[in-house]
Amino acid sequence: MRQRILNGVGRSFLLALSVFRLTSVAYIGAGTGSLIIQVVLASMLGAAVVTRIYWQRIKEFFSRNKEEDSAHGE
């Protein structure tokens, strides 16, 4: 059974190698780096805003679990 799965994975890998080219002839423009930086910064700032909005709920979730554990332990 294991050999059969490995054969399937190997065949899939060989098919992927034959479909996709290993060399690239694409051109990355000058503004691409700036776009990538903007996306990374926006993602980080978005995560920070969401964390700030839901921070109280996050704290309550973890403190509630500790209170329930200590109440059951007594």
Residue pairs with C-beta under 8 A, 6 or more apart in sequence:
51 58
